[in-house]
């Protein structure tokens, strides 16, 4: 049966992880579907729905004709709304057995690692958590969990506690925060890592299975059409060095450290986020630029957001190198992941309209943001740099930036000029290789 619009009757919906022998839409056309292992999910969900007074249920394994690309596209673009409008969402945790104290086991549940299940616990109005025996999971199973149930149900409070997501106000979260929620989740298909976020970001777009990581980049381009938040450009911020530089990353993993960190701030005399858009020449954006190296044509582009999780709420910036060709003096390439700079840096900036394309240059190996003024104020002065061959790479210390394209590690030596004997202060800077995902 198919229902549309106001004709849709009350229904229950199932959230689960796919296992062996799931019953598909095509299987339901035969009598053999009841012999498949996945049939128990249909049977148990229907029993629970009937007790709830719902005559209809929706289960993704068997209610989508995946042989129809049009139906699949409609389902994925509508799925968030379908979970939202369900009378109740049953969350079946196949690897969580009955136990008196479930917290440790619950945290290991596969359901918490999947991309699609993120929207499946945020969208519904009511959730029922079920263990591997299809029994209710209750507050008694979590005797030591500090749950705040004043505004949310036990189920929502528990999932908020386990995931760190404010389930009461998740819609108010900024885009980088929402993307960070998916950073450590996985999907079977690469493209689904983007498609599972459509509802959370309030985006609709065509599905193109086979495009790989381009799906996530395309998702961000769609977000750009609705948002001027520069936090979208913070991919890679506060993370170990990424293997490649992309202004728009290929995965939400690049936003892993961006949860609840940013607030929009006026940039260079404007109270609004400066508009930006993707073009065939790259990202067209108006930014305040701070020149830090004339020889190598490297500038800092100041973003319209601050890191409110750090002391003094530093501003975010991207190190950019001007293109070494005759196409345009407005074309730049990123040479580092986003970094934080002192909030007064914009005083030496000049606002320009530029284009930023994916980097053609090798990464600037070390780019250290050092607020030298703070050291100078308490009596320290720069003395030397190790390795010594990199001394010529030091940029004007008043601009607070030191970088090198020839080393993975730098050590700076500062000494005091006030005290005797001199007090030595060392500042090591290095990139840490990212750990392989498991």
Helices and strands as residue ranges (DSSP letters): G 5-7, E 11-15, G 27-29, G 31-35, H 39-52, E 56-58, H 69-85, E 88-92, H 103-107, G 110-113, H 116-122, E 127-130, G 139-141, H 154-163, G 170-172, H 175-181, H 192-195, H 214-224, G 230-233, G 252-255, E 262-264, E 276-279, E 282-293, E 298-307, E 315-322, E 331-334, E 339-341, G 345-348, E 350-357, E 366-369, H 372-377, E 380-386, G 388-393, G 397-399, E 401-404, E 409-416, E 424-430
